[in-house]
Amino acid sequence: QKAFGADVISRIDSCIQSEENLIRQKNLITDGINRSIETLYNKNGLEKEDIYTVSVAGNTTMMHLFMGISPVNIAFSPFIPVTTAMHRLKPADVGIAINPNGLVYALPCISGYVGADTVSAVYAVGMHKKDKVSLLCDIGTNGEIVLGNRDGLYSCSTAAGPAFEGANIKCGIGGVNGAIDKVKINETVEYTVIGGNKKPIGICGSGVVDVIAEMLDKGIIDYTGRIVDKEELDDSVSDDIKNRIITYNGDNAFLVETASKTGTSEDIIITQKDVRELQNAKAAIAAGISILTKESGYSYDDIDVFYLAGGFGNYLKIASACKIGLIPKELEGKIKGAGNAAGAGALLFLSSEDSVKETSEIKNLTRYIELSTNPDFSNQYIDCMFF
């Protein structure tokens, strides 16, 4: 679906332009799922008729597109989707190539921007059944955050932008082979690359968080997010590091790797604009966590475990996330990686007789906090912009 944009708002905009775009996007999803199903049954010596149940979990916009329902209302205040309910669908109704007598379950959503993927993630970690309070955060273009326990859950979604996924970053890429995913600045710049000893081709979200945390540590970035001039650096900073402060489009930038050592034959740099992109993204997440904590009446001390979900969380160095203010320092020792919690929840859904009832209970247990109308969010967001 990249042809329709990298984020859900772009994809909704295309649906506004024409109903044909909605149909095309729906067919792209269906075709992609069917190809995946075909790969699975071919690898396991099965036929499509052997498959009777499919569970589907995605953000609210993608769930609408999957079912061929227009998501246009999600883009405009008050952001009301056509449906947030669980749907039991015949395979023919959604074009899924399994046994025609089977069922396709579209898991329930909570709001326009807290979708079935979040319900699925909550289901996977089991926070809705625990006495102790848990916090779940899935960090991506949107940051979905859920806080609470069996007595009640609070949720919100904050528009972090795609910086954590490597987009809108000068040399940013996704978490693919060749992406710099970890960075350390000592006398020189040291890093690791996804896929082993490959020449780097760019830097993914976790690498961006790492390098900016390291730049902060060395004084290369000040608390406002400005990349300083090399003359402002402390004498303890090596000449190699000082000489990596270069000029790009009239602003200071930091050279991570020279063109001769990259797989693209171009420098890999962090620009001033990149730092601002990350500041916006981390401020949105941090402010969301702060607002949700306040609205729920809990404190950081009350939180027993912080589940960090999503692909980005798999590579993220927690100390770096806390250093830049993405995650409150009070929660540093409580973080537990949840991996692809949405996928795990969708799988769990298929293996439990109580799954339909339980995922519906999660939806009913969850109170959604709309941040765009919250009077404290703007102030929190501005405060969280600083390092």
N, C-alpha and C positions, 0 to 999 in steps of 0.2 A: 504493500500500500504506500510505499515511499513516494510514488508519483503524486499522491494526494497530499503530501506534507509529512513532516517528521513528528507532528504532535496531533492530539485529538481535535484541537480548535481548527487547525488547517483542514482536517478531514470533514469536520462539521461544515466549515465554510463551503467545501466542494459540494456538499449535499444541498446547501442553500441555493447554489448556482443552478443545479438541475437534479431532477429525480433520477436521471440516468446515472449520475455519479454515485448515488446511493446504491443502485442496483449493481454497478460495477464493483464498488467496494465490498458489497455483500458477497458477490461471486468470487472475488479474490480471496476472502477469508475461507469460504466454503472449499474452494479448490485447494488451498493450502492445507486445510485440515484433512481433506480426503487423500492428498498425497502422503501426508504423515501416517494416516491410518493404513494406507496401502503398504507403505514401507514396513510398518509394524507386523501386519499379518503375513506378509511375504517372508519376513525374517523368522517368523515363528511357526511356519508351516500351517497357517490357518487360511480360511476363506472369509470374505467380508460377511457372509451369512452367519459366521460363528460369533460375530460381535453383536451384542444385544443392548448394551448400555454405553452411553457417552456422557461425560460431565464436562461442562464448559464454564470456565471462570475467566473473566477479563474485566477491564474497567467499564464503567457504565456506557460510555460511547461505543466501545467495541462490542458490548453485548447487544446494543441496539442494532448496530450494523450487521452483526451475525444473524440476527433474527429478521433483518430486512425492514426494521422500524426506523423512521427518520429521527435522528438525534438533535435536530436543530434547536429545540427549546433549551437544551443543556447549555448552549452558548450565551443565553440571555437571562438576565435577572428576572425572576427568582430562581433560575437554573433547575426547572422542574422537568425530570425525564418523563417519557410516556409511561414507562413501567419500571418498578424496582422489584417486582415479585419474582418468585421462582416460577419457571415455566417447564412443564412436561410436554415435549414436542415429539411428533412423529418424524422419523428421519426424512421422509419425503417433504415435510413442511419446510425444512431448512436445508435440504439438498445434501444431507450427510449419507455417505455410501456405506451403510451397515445393513444388518438384517432388517427388512422393511417392517417387521413386526416389533422391532426394538423401540427404545425410548432415548431421547436426547434431553438431558436435564440442563437448563440454563440456570445457574445458581443465582440466588437473589442478590440485589444491590442494596445499598443503604441510602444513597443520594446521587445527585448528578455527578459528583466527583469522588465519591467513595463507593467503589464498585464491588462486583462479585469476587474479584481477585483479593480484595481486602477481607471480605467475609470468609473466603476460603483460607486465607492466611491465619485469621483468628481461630478458625476451626482446627487448623493444623497444629498450632502451638497450644491450644486448649485453654487459653486465658479466660474464656467465658465460664469455665468450670472450677476455677481456683478461688480459694478464699483470699489469698494474697494478691496484691495489686500488681498488674503487669502493664508495661508500655510496649506497643508494637509500632515500628516505623518502617515503611517501605519507601526508600529514597530513590526517586527517579525524576522524570520531568515534572510530575506531581509528587508531592510527599504525602502519602496517606498515613495518618497517625491515629492509633486507637489506644485508649487508656481505661483501665478498670479491672473488674473481677466479676464473679458470678452474680453480684448484686446489681450490676449495671456497667455499661460501657459508654464511653464518650469518644466521638470520632470527629476528625476534621481533615480537610485536604488543603494543601497550600501549593501554589504555583511556583515551584522552585526553578523552572526553566530547565533546559537540557544540559547544563554544564556538567552535572554529575555523570552524564552518559557520554561526555566527550564532545558534545555538539556546541556550536557557537564559541568554541575555543580554537584559536588560530591553528594549532597543530593537534587538535583533539580528534580522537577516534574512539570507537567503542572498545569493549574489552575483548579484543581479537588478538590472534597471534601477531607479534611484532609491536604490540602496544607497551609502552613503559607504564608499569603498574605500581612500582615502589621507587622512592627516591631518597637519598641521604646526601646531605651537603657537609663535607668535612674540609680537607685541604683542596679537594676537587669535588665534582659531582659523581656520585655512584648511583646506579639504578639497576633494576631487574626488568626483564622483558617477558611478557607472556609468550609461552612457547619455547622458552630456553634461550640458547645462545644465538639469537637472530639479531641482525641489525635493526634498530628501532625504526618504525615508520610513523610514529606519532605517540601521543600520550593519552591514556584513558582517564576516566573520572577519578579513580583512586590515586593515580599518579599526580594529577593536578592538585588534589588535596594535600598529598605528601610534599610536593615541591613547594607549595605556598606555605605550608607549615614550617618547612625547613628554611625558607627565605625569611619568614618572620623571626625564627630562632636566631638567624645570623644578622638581623637588622637590615636585610635587603629590602624588606617591606616595613613601613611604619604602621602604627595602630589604625591609621585612617585608610590603609590599603595602598598608599603611594609607594611605587618603586623608587628608592632614593638614588641620588647620584653616587658614583663610586667614591667620590671624595668624602662623603658623609659616613662611610663605613669605618668601623672600629679597626685599630691596628692589628687586632688578633685575627682578622679575616685575611685569608691568603690572597696573594696577587692573582692567582688563577681565578678565584671566585670574583674578585673585584673586576677583572677584565671581562667577565661574562656579562656585566651590565653594559648593554649595547643600546643603540637607538633604533626604534622601529616606528615609522609613521609619525615622527616628531616626539614620541614619548619614550621613556626608558622601557627596556625589556630585559629579560634574563635568558641567557643562552644555556640550554640544558645539554645539547649535543651539537657538534659541528656537522656540516653537510657531508664531509668526507667519511664520517662514521655512521651515517644513517642509511636506511634502505631506500630512501627517496632522493638522495643526493641534495637534500635541502636541510637547512638548519632546523632544529627543533627548539622552539623558544616559548617562553611565557610572556605575553604582552601585558601592558597596563590594562587593556580592555578585558583580557582573560581574568585578571585579578578582580575586576569589578563584576564580571559575570559570576564568579564564585562567591563574592560577597553577597550579591543579590540572592543567590541560591541558598547559601547557608543561613542567611538572615531569615528567609521565609520558613525554613524547617525549624530553626531554633525558636522563632516567634510562635510558630504553631504549637510546639511542645509546651512552651511557656503558657500560652492561652488555655490549652487543654487542661493543663495542671491546675490553673486558677479556676476554670469553670467547674472542674470536678470536685474541688475542695481538697484534693490530695496535695501532698508536698513531695519533693524528690526523695525525702527520707522514707515515705510510705511505699515507694516503688521497689518491689522485690527483684524483678528482672526486666531488662530492656531487650526486647527481641528486635534485632536489626535484620530486616528481610530484603530480598532482591539480590540480583547479580552484583550490583555495586558494593553491597555490604560484604560479599565474599572476599573482595580484594582490599577493602578499606582498612587502613591502619588506625586503630581506635585512638591512639595517642595523638595522631595528626588531626583527627576529626575533633577531638577535644581542644587541641591547641588553637584551631581556627575558630572555635565557638560553634561548630555545627552540632555537637552533642554537649549538653551541660556536664561540666567536670564532676558534679556530684553523682553522675550516673556511670562514670568510666568503669568502675569495678563491677557493674551489674549487667554489662552487655553480653548478650548471647547471640551468635550468628544463627539466623533461621533459614538461610539459603533461599531457595525458591519455594517459599512457604505457600504461595498461591497454587503452584503445581502440586505440592505435597497434599494440600487440602483437597484439591480436585480428585487426587488418587484415593485419599482416605474416604471421600464421599462415596466412591464406588465399592468400598470394602466394608461398609458399615450399614446395618439394617436401620439404624436410627438417624442416618445422615440427613434425610429430608426434614425430619422434625427438628434436628439440632441446628442445622444451618438457618432454618426459619426462625428459631429461637434467638440466634445471634442477631439477626436483623431486627427483631422486636425488642431485644435487650439494649440496642445501641441508640444513643441520642446523638444526633448530628449537630455540630456547632458550625454555623456559617461565618467564616472569618471575614468575608468582605463587608459584612454589616456589624462586625464586632468593634466597638469603639476603642478598645485597647490595642487592637492588632497593629495599627499604623505606628503607634508609639513604640511598641515592642519590636517591630520590624526595623525601625530606624536605629534603636539602641543596639540591636543585634548585627547591624551592618559593620560596626567597628570590630577590630581584632583585639 
